Amino acid sequence: MNRVLHPLAWWIWAGSLAIAIAKASSILLAIITVGAVAIVVVKKSENAPWSKSFQWSLKIGMWIIAIRTITGVLIGVPTAGTKLFTIPQIPLPTWMPGIRIGGMVTSERLISTAHDGIMIAAIVALLGAAASLASPHRLLRSLPVMVYEFGVAVVIATSVLPQLVASSARIRQAQKLRGQDVRGLRGWRRLALPLLEDALARSLDLAAAMDSRGYGFSRKRSKYRPNVWRLSEYLICITALASLRWPILVLVAVAAALVAVPSQKNVAELNLVYS
């Protein structure tokens, strides 16, 4: 049976790729990297609720690009260049020199704001890929004792999005079976309250589970099945870390993940707390 990759390996891999494309500051490299990572997520992710995190990170990235571009065009510092169009300008107080709302929009200003939005969206997408590929529960179990409490907070925080995705899909499916309209603004309003109730119920279940397991009473850790690093983990981590020095190697790191990592589609995990 195929063993899944160590969760820290996925986070090191994705984090290194994110830092590499941020250092390169190339839109073309960022788009190609996100596209290649999408292939890795499709082929290597598990059939689990958190595997949809990458899809939602792409949607969040599209909103980031749109908001960053709109705010960069409407609000900012005047930039010289080729004029595209002019927006009615709103006068600002004298104690805000150099900043304006509206005015002339140049191609350089538009390209600069779009570039920033795409880079931020690419980093968000890569972190979403790590959340899709690595189980948050195995990640928590693999942390050392000295950072375990901090790891609990981080894992709970990073698992919020996958759990919201799973809860919203389950609630929408139940609403469809009842013949309710789940489209548009009215559908989102009907979704908000059940989603909040489900989140509160999960929080209470998590608190009860941690209390029943004696969380915080012992500093000793035991492992039924230790996570031993194999060649595939070292390979993808080394190639990803090498991309920090040579950003073009991000494509090599993605290719290493496609070739060296076995498919995780048929991996099943018993989940008592988050399921």
C-alpha positions as a LaTeX table, in Angstrom:
\begin{tabular}{lrrr}
\hline
Residue & $x$ (\AA) & $y$ (\AA) & $z$ (\AA) \\
\hline
Met1 & 0.00 & 0.00 & 0.00 \\
Asn2 & 1.29 & 3.46 & $-0.88$ \\
Arg3 & 2.33 & 5.53 & 2.12 \\
Val4 & 1.48 & 9.19 & 1.96 \\
Leu5 & 4.21 & 11.79 & 2.04 \\
His6 & 5.30 & 13.34 & 5.30 \\
Pro7 & 3.12 & 16.47 & 5.79 \\
Leu8 & 6.10 & 18.68 & 6.61 \\
Ala9 & 7.63 & 17.75 & 3.25 \\
Trp10 & 4.63 & 19.20 & 1.40 \\
Trp11 & 4.74 & 22.43 & 3.41 \\
Ile12 & 8.51 & 22.83 & 2.90 \\
Trp13 & 8.01 & 22.17 & $-0.82$ \\
Ala14 & 5.15 & 24.66 & $-1.26$ \\
Gly15 & 6.69 & 27.30 & 1.02 \\
Ser16 & 9.98 & 27.18 & $-0.86$ \\
Leu17 & 8.19 & 27.54 & $-4.19$ \\
Ala18 & 6.25 & 30.54 & $-2.85$ \\
Ile19 & 9.43 & 32.26 & $-1.66$ \\
Ala20 & 11.19 & 31.47 & $-4.95$ \\
Ile21 & 8.53 & 33.05 & $-7.17$ \\
Ala22 & 8.34 & 36.04 & $-4.82$ \\
Lys23 & 12.10 & 36.54 & $-5.22$ \\
Ala24 & 11.92 & 36.11 & $-8.99$ \\
Ser25 & 8.98 & 38.57 & $-9.21$ \\
Ser26 & 8.06 & 37.22 & $-12.64$ \\
Ile27 & 4.40 & 37.00 & $-13.63$ \\
Leu28 & 5.13 & 34.35 & $-16.27$ \\
Leu29 & 7.02 & 32.12 & $-13.83$ \\
Ala30 & 4.29 & 32.56 & $-11.19$ \\
Ile31 & 1.50 & 31.58 & $-13.60$ \\
Ile32 & 3.42 & 28.56 & $-14.95$ \\
Thr33 & 4.27 & 27.42 & $-11.41$ \\
Val34 & 0.66 & 27.66 & $-10.22$ \\
Gly35 & $-0.51$ & 25.75 & $-13.30$ \\
Ala36 & 2.05 & 23.00 & $-12.73$ \\
Val37 & 1.23 & 22.80 & $-9.02$ \\
Ala38 & $-2.45$ & 22.46 & $-9.95$ \\
Ile39 & $-1.53$ & 19.28 & $-11.85$ \\
Val40 & 0.28 & 17.98 & $-8.75$ \\
Val41 & $-2.79$ & 18.68 & $-6.59$ \\
Val42 & $-5.13$ & 16.91 & $-9.01$ \\
Lys43 & $-2.92$ & 13.83 & $-9.29$ \\
Lys44 & $-1.50$ & 13.54 & $-5.76$ \\
Ser45 & $-4.12$ & 14.87 & $-3.32$ \\
Glu46 & $-6.25$ & 12.58 & $-1.15$ \\
Asn47 & $-10.01$ & 12.12 & $-1.29$ \\
Ala48 & $-10.53$ & 14.25 & 1.82 \\
Pro49 & $-12.30$ & 17.52 & 2.72 \\
Trp50 & $-9.03$ & 19.48 & 2.88 \\
Ser51 & $-8.15$ & 18.48 & $-0.70$ \\
Lys52 & $-10.50$ & 21.23 & $-1.96$ \\
Ser53 & $-8.48$ & 23.98 & $-0.29$ \\
Phe54 & $-6.55$ & 24.63 & $-3.51$ \\
Gln55 & $-9.75$ & 25.35 & $-5.46$ \\
Trp56 & $-10.84$ & 27.89 & $-2.88$ \\
Ser57 & $-7.39$ & 29.45 & $-2.76$ \\
Leu58 & $-7.64$ & 30.03 & $-6.52$ \\
Lys59 & $-10.99$ & 31.76 & $-6.06$ \\
Ile60 & $-9.55$ & 33.89 & $-3.27$ \\
Gly61 & $-6.60$ & 34.70 & $-5.54$ \\
Met62 & $-8.92$ & 35.93 & $-8.29$ \\
Trp63 & $-10.60$ & 38.27 & $-5.78$ \\
Ile64 & $-7.18$ & 39.48 & $-4.63$ \\
Ile65 & $-6.17$ & 40.31 & $-8.20$ \\
Ala66 & $-9.43$ & 42.17 & $-8.86$ \\
Ile67 & $-9.36$ & 44.14 & $-5.59$ \\
Arg68 & $-5.65$ & 44.98 & $-5.88$ \\
Thr69 & $-6.05$ & 46.17 & $-9.47$ \\
Ile70 & $-9.14$ & 48.28 & $-8.75$ \\
Thr71 & $-7.69$ & 49.89 & $-5.63$ \\
Gly72 & $-4.35$ & 50.45 & $-7.38$ \\
Val73 & $-6.08$ & 52.26 & $-10.22$ \\
Leu74 & $-8.43$ & 54.32 & $-8.07$ \\
Ile75 & $-6.08$ & 55.13 & $-5.16$ \\
Gly76 & $-2.35$ & 55.62 & $-5.32$ \\
Val77 & 0.60 & 57.80 & $-6.15$ \\
Pro78 & 0.66 & 59.49 & $-9.58$ \\
Thr79 & 2.77 & 57.49 & $-12.03$ \\
Ala80 & 4.19 & 58.88 & $-15.24$ \\
Gly81 & 3.71 & 56.90 & $-18.43$ \\
Thr82 & 1.37 & 56.19 & $-21.30$ \\
Lys83 & $-2.10$ & 57.53 & $-20.62$ \\
Leu84 & $-4.95$ & 55.03 & $-20.98$ \\
Phe85 & $-7.95$ & 56.93 & $-19.56$ \\
Thr86 & $-8.87$ & 59.44 & $-16.88$ \\
Ile87 & $-11.07$ & 58.93 & $-13.80$ \\
Pro88 & $-12.77$ & 61.90 & $-12.09$ \\
Gln89 & $-10.46$ & 62.98 & $-9.29$ \\
Ile90 & $-11.63$ & 63.54 & $-5.70$ \\
Pro91 & $-9.81$ & 66.40 & $-3.89$ \\
Leu92 & $-7.97$ & 65.39 & $-0.71$ \\
Pro93 & $-6.78$ & 67.48 & 2.26 \\
Thr94 & $-3.45$ & 69.28 & 2.03 \\
Trp95 & $-1.96$ & 67.01 & 4.72 \\
Met96 & $-2.17$ & 64.06 & 2.30 \\
Pro97 & 0.33 & 65.15 & $-0.39$ \\
Gly98 & 1.31 & 62.74 & $-3.14$ \\
Ile99 & $-1.84$ & 60.60 & $-2.82$ \\
Arg100 & $-4.88$ & 60.96 & $-5.01$ \\
Ile101 & $-8.17$ & 59.25 & $-5.68$ \\
Gly102 & $-8.90$ & 59.07 & $-9.39$ \\
Gly103 & $-7.05$ & 61.02 & $-12.02$ \\
Met104 & $-5.04$ & 59.81 & $-14.98$ \\
Val105 & $-4.49$ & 56.06 & $-15.29$ \\
Thr106 & $-1.33$ & 55.00 & $-17.10$ \\
Ser107 & $-0.40$ & 51.64 & $-18.53$ \\
Glu108 & 2.60 & 51.46 & $-16.18$ \\
Arg109 & 0.35 & 51.98 & $-13.16$ \\
Leu110 & $-2.12$ & 49.34 & $-14.34$ \\
Ile111 & 0.65 & 46.80 & $-15.05$ \\
Ser112 & 2.29 & 47.43 & $-11.67$ \\
Thr113 & $-0.92$ & 46.89 & $-9.69$ \\
Ala114 & $-1.85$ & 43.80 & $-11.70$ \\
His115 & 1.66 & 42.43 & $-11.16$ \\
Asp116 & 1.36 & 42.82 & $-7.38$ \\
Gly117 & $-2.06$ & 41.16 & $-7.35$ \\
Ile118 & $-0.90$ & 38.19 & $-9.41$ \\
Met119 & 2.15 & 37.61 & $-7.21$ \\
Ile120 & 0.06 & 37.67 & $-4.02$ \\
Ala121 & $-2.54$ & 35.37 & $-5.58$ \\
Ala122 & 0.19 & 32.92 & $-6.67$ \\
Ile123 & 1.59 & 32.74 & $-3.13$ \\
Val124 & $-1.90$ & 32.15 & $-1.71$ \\
Ala125 & $-2.48$ & 29.40 & $-4.29$ \\
Leu126 & 0.77 & 27.63 & $-3.37$ \\
Leu127 & $-0.09$ & 27.70 & 0.32 \\
Gly128 & $-3.53$ & 26.37 & $-0.58$ \\
Ala129 & $-1.84$ & 23.56 & $-2.49$ \\
Ala130 & 0.10 & 22.59 & 0.64 \\
Ala131 & $-3.15$ & 22.56 & 2.63 \\
Ser132 & $-4.73$ & 20.31 & $-0.03$ \\
Leu133 & $-1.84$ & 17.86 & $-0.19$ \\
Ala134 & $-0.97$ & 17.54 & 3.51 \\
Ser135 & $-3.37$ & 16.25 & 6.11 \\
Pro136 & $-3.58$ & 18.78 & 8.99 \\
His137 & $-4.02$ & 15.93 & 11.47 \\
Arg138 & $-0.83$ & 14.13 & 10.40 \\
Leu139 & 0.95 & 17.50 & 10.40 \\
Leu140 & $-0.04$ & 18.03 & 14.03 \\
Arg141 & 1.11 & 14.54 & 15.03 \\
Ser142 & 4.51 & 15.07 & 13.40 \\
Leu143 & 5.36 & 18.25 & 15.32 \\
Pro144 & 7.90 & 18.04 & 18.17 \\
Val145 & 6.71 & 18.42 & 21.75 \\
Met146 & 8.17 & 21.89 & 22.32 \\
Val147 & 6.01 & 23.44 & 19.58 \\
Tyr148 & 3.00 & 21.17 & 19.95 \\
Glu149 & 0.71 & 23.73 & 21.58 \\
Phe150 & 1.63 & 26.31 & 18.97 \\
Gly151 & 1.08 & 23.66 & 16.31 \\
Val152 & $-2.42$ & 22.97 & 17.62 \\
Ala153 & $-3.35$ & 26.62 & 17.11 \\
Val154 & $-1.78$ & 26.73 & 13.63 \\
Val155 & $-3.37$ & 23.47 & 12.48 \\
Ile156 & $-6.80$ & 24.54 & 13.71 \\
Ala157 & $-6.37$ & 27.87 & 11.93 \\
Thr158 & $-5.24$ & 26.27 & 8.66 \\
Ser159 & $-8.03$ & 23.68 & 8.76 \\
Val160 & $-10.75$ & 26.34 & 9.03 \\
Leu161 & $-11.00$ & 26.81 & 5.25 \\
Pro162 & $-11.25$ & 23.07 & 4.39 \\
Gln163 & $-13.88$ & 22.56 & 7.07 \\
Leu164 & $-15.90$ & 25.57 & 5.88 \\
Val165 & $-15.74$ & 24.19 & 2.33 \\
Ala166 & $-17.00$ & 20.77 & 3.46 \\
Ser167 & $-19.71$ & 22.29 & 5.68 \\
Ser168 & $-20.98$ & 24.67 & 3.00 \\
Ala169 & $-21.15$ & 21.84 & 0.44 \\
Arg170 & $-23.07$ & 19.63 & 2.88 \\
Ile171 & $-25.51$ & 22.43 & 3.81 \\
Arg172 & $-26.09$ & 23.39 & 0.18 \\
Gln173 & $-26.78$ & 19.77 & $-0.72$ \\
Ala174 & $-29.34$ & 19.53 & 2.10 \\
Gln175 & $-30.99$ & 22.76 & 0.94 \\
Lys176 & $-31.20$ & 21.47 & $-2.63$ \\
Leu177 & $-32.89$ & 18.28 & $-1.42$ \\
Arg178 & $-35.46$ & 20.45 & 0.36 \\
Gly179 & $-36.14$ & 22.34 & $-2.87$ \\
Gln180 & $-34.60$ & 25.62 & $-1.72$ \\
Asp181 & $-32.91$ & 28.03 & $-4.10$ \\
Val182 & $-29.17$ & 28.11 & $-3.29$ \\
Arg183 & $-28.15$ & 30.59 & $-5.99$ \\
Gly184 & $-27.49$ & 34.29 & $-5.68$ \\
Leu185 & $-27.36$ & 36.54 & $-2.63$ \\
Arg186 & $-30.44$ & 34.96 & $-1.06$ \\
Gly187 & $-28.79$ & 31.55 & $-1.16$ \\
Trp188 & $-25.73$ & 32.90 & 0.66 \\
Arg189 & $-27.97$ & 34.46 & 3.32 \\
Arg190 & $-29.64$ & 31.09 & 3.90 \\
Leu191 & $-26.22$ & 29.45 & 4.12 \\
Ala192 & $-24.68$ & 31.83 & 6.69 \\
Leu193 & $-26.65$ & 30.84 & 9.81 \\
Pro194 & $-26.40$ & 27.02 & 9.38 \\
Leu195 & $-22.69$ & 27.43 & 8.62 \\
Leu196 & $-22.18$ & 29.41 & 11.83 \\
Glu197 & $-24.09$ & 26.81 & 13.85 \\
Asp198 & $-22.03$ & 24.01 & 12.33 \\
Ala199 & $-18.77$ & 25.84 & 13.10 \\
Leu200 & $-19.80$ & 26.33 & 16.72 \\
Ala201 & $-20.79$ & 22.65 & 17.02 \\
Arg202 & $-17.42$ & 21.59 & 15.63 \\
Ser203 & $-15.62$ & 23.88 & 18.08 \\
Leu204 & $-17.48$ & 22.32 & 21.02 \\
Asp205 & $-16.74$ & 18.81 & 19.71 \\
Leu206 & $-13.07$ & 19.67 & 19.35 \\
Ala207 & $-12.90$ & 21.11 & 22.88 \\
Ala208 & $-14.60$ & 18.01 & 24.31 \\
Ala209 & $-12.29$ & 15.68 & 22.36 \\
Met210 & $-9.17$ & 17.52 & 23.57 \\
Asp211 & $-10.42$ & 17.49 & 27.16 \\
Ser212 & $-11.29$ & 13.78 & 27.07 \\
Arg213 & $-7.80$ & 12.96 & 25.74 \\
Gly214 & $-6.14$ & 14.88 & 28.56 \\
Tyr215 & $-4.64$ & 17.56 & 26.32 \\
Gly216 & $-1.99$ & 19.57 & 28.18 \\
Phe217 & $-1.66$ & 17.18 & 31.13 \\
Ser218 & 1.38 & 15.31 & 29.84 \\
Arg219 & 4.52 & 16.45 & 28.01 \\
Lys220 & 5.31 & 12.95 & 26.73 \\
Arg221 & 4.56 & 11.89 & 23.18 \\
Ser222 & 4.05 & 8.40 & 21.82 \\
Lys223 & 3.70 & 7.28 & 18.22 \\
Tyr224 & 1.98 & 4.12 & 17.09 \\
Arg225 & 3.42 & 4.43 & 13.57 \\
Pro226 & 6.42 & 6.78 & 13.27 \\
Asn227 & 6.66 & 8.95 & 10.15 \\
Val228 & 10.05 & 8.12 & 8.65 \\
Trp229 & 11.35 & 10.33 & 5.85 \\
Arg230 & 12.03 & 8.48 & 2.62 \\
Leu231 & 13.90 & 9.33 & $-0.57$ \\
Ser232 & 10.87 & 10.97 & $-2.17$ \\
Glu233 & 10.52 & 13.43 & 0.73 \\
Tyr234 & 14.18 & 14.38 & 0.57 \\
Leu235 & 14.04 & 14.72 & $-3.22$ \\
Ile236 & 11.15 & 17.18 & $-3.39$ \\
Cys237 & 12.48 & 19.19 & $-0.42$ \\
Ile238 & 16.00 & 19.48 & $-1.83$ \\
Thr239 & 14.79 & 20.55 & $-5.27$ \\
Ala240 & 12.37 & 23.06 & $-3.74$ \\
Leu241 & 15.02 & 24.52 & $-1.44$ \\
Ala242 & 17.41 & 24.77 & $-4.40$ \\
Ser243 & 14.85 & 26.99 & $-6.14$ \\
Leu244 & 15.44 & 29.59 & $-3.41$ \\
Arg245 & 18.88 & 30.12 & $-4.96$ \\
Trp246 & 17.85 & 29.55 & $-8.59$ \\
Pro247 & 14.10 & 30.34 & $-8.99$ \\
Ile248 & 13.92 & 28.64 & $-12.38$ \\
Leu249 & 14.29 & 25.31 & $-10.53$ \\
Val250 & 10.70 & 25.61 & $-9.27$ \\
Leu251 & 9.69 & 23.70 & $-12.39$ \\
Val252 & 12.20 & 20.96 & $-11.52$ \\
Ala253 & 10.73 & 20.78 & $-8.00$ \\
Val254 & 7.21 & 20.41 & $-9.42$ \\
Ala255 & 8.40 & 17.72 & $-11.84$ \\
Ala256 & 10.06 & 15.88 & $-8.93$ \\
Ala257 & 6.76 & 15.90 & $-7.02$ \\
Leu258 & 4.94 & 14.49 & $-10.04$ \\
Val259 & 7.46 & 11.72 & $-10.63$ \\
Ala260 & 8.63 & 10.73 & $-7.14$ \\
Val261 & 5.42 & 10.98 & $-5.13$ \\
Pro262 & 2.89 & 8.14 & $-5.39$ \\
Ser263 & $-0.78$ & 8.88 & $-5.84$ \\
Gln264 & $-2.70$ & 9.38 & $-2.60$ \\
Lys265 & $-6.21$ & 9.02 & $-4.03$ \\
Asn266 & $-6.87$ & 5.68 & $-2.37$ \\
Val267 & $-5.49$ & 6.59 & 1.03 \\
Ala268 & $-8.10$ & 6.45 & 3.77 \\
Glu269 & $-7.64$ & 8.00 & 7.19 \\
Leu270 & $-9.82$ & 7.52 & 10.27 \\
Asn271 & $-10.64$ & 10.97 & 11.57 \\
Leu272 & $-12.47$ & 11.14 & 14.88 \\
Val273 & $-12.25$ & 14.82 & 15.65 \\
Tyr274 & $-12.59$ & 16.75 & 12.39 \\
Ser275 & $-14.86$ & 14.49 & 10.36 \\
\hline
\end{tabular}
